[in-house]
Amino acid sequence: MKLKELESCLQKVDVFEEPKILLEQYPTSPHIAACMLHTIHNTYDDIEGKLVADLGSGCGVLSIGAAVLGAGLCVGFDIDGDALEIFRRNTEEFELTDIDLIQCDMCTMAIESYAKKFDTVIMNPPFGTKHNQGMDMQFLRKALTMTETAVYSLHKTSTREHIQKKATDWGVKMEVIAELRYDLPASYKFHKKKSVDIRVDFIRFSTT
């Protein structure tokens, strides 16, 4: 599937109706989701026929995109039941059957629960701002225990040095695949601008 086709397909995914600031609920745009998935699929062959986990899945755009690209099974993990309900409706509208949803808190889930159970983990974790400092690294640590092969994740470019140090400490190979512009639309009352551009790194972490 071509990148433009995938992006067009993902534009049909419904997003948060009432996003929750404490959970840093910002939708992954169809453009960024398509770029991520197209690269994971075509450059690294880490989607088709694979068991894929989507951490902090929200309304499911990454899982749905992975399923469309032929993933063997996608499992979306999220703490928020409202987001998972939208995700469930999305899977029904796309008529996808190879997706499971699990409601859980990634930060308190026991590490051994899903150790090495997935081929690939994809995620757009909370960036760890506001009330959630360090949340992005908690997600990454958990993701690395869950994968047999690689974790693909978005992180603020400004945190790259810190993440590289952590990856080195953990004995994990880190590769910045692309620098992207995350266009953050005004979703909450405290947002003064219509949208803000945040520089983000699309990173591949490999355990082998």
Number of C-alpha atoms within 10 A of each C-alpha: 10 8 15 13 10 21 20 13 16 21 14 13 22 16 21 17 10 11 17 14 13 11 17 16 21 20 20 22 20 20 16 18 22 26 19 24 23 23 16 21 18 13 9 11 12 23 28 18 15 18 20 27 29 28 28 25 28 32 29 33 26 29 31 26 24 32 24 18 18 16 22 15 21 28 20 27 22 22 18 19 13 16 23 22 14 19 26 17 15 20 22 11 12 14 9 13 11 17 21 14 19 15 15 16 14 18 15 9 11 11 15 11 10 14 15 15 15 23 18 26 28 27 26 22 24 22 19 17 12 10 11 13 12 12 17 21 19 16 20 22 16 20 28 24 19 23 23 18 16 25 27 26 24 25 23 19 17 12 12 15 10 10 18 16 12 16 18 11 9 12 12 17 14 20 14 16 14 15 15 18 15 19 16 16 15 14 18 13 7 7 11 9 10 10 13 14 11 14 15 21 22 21 19 22 20 19 17 9
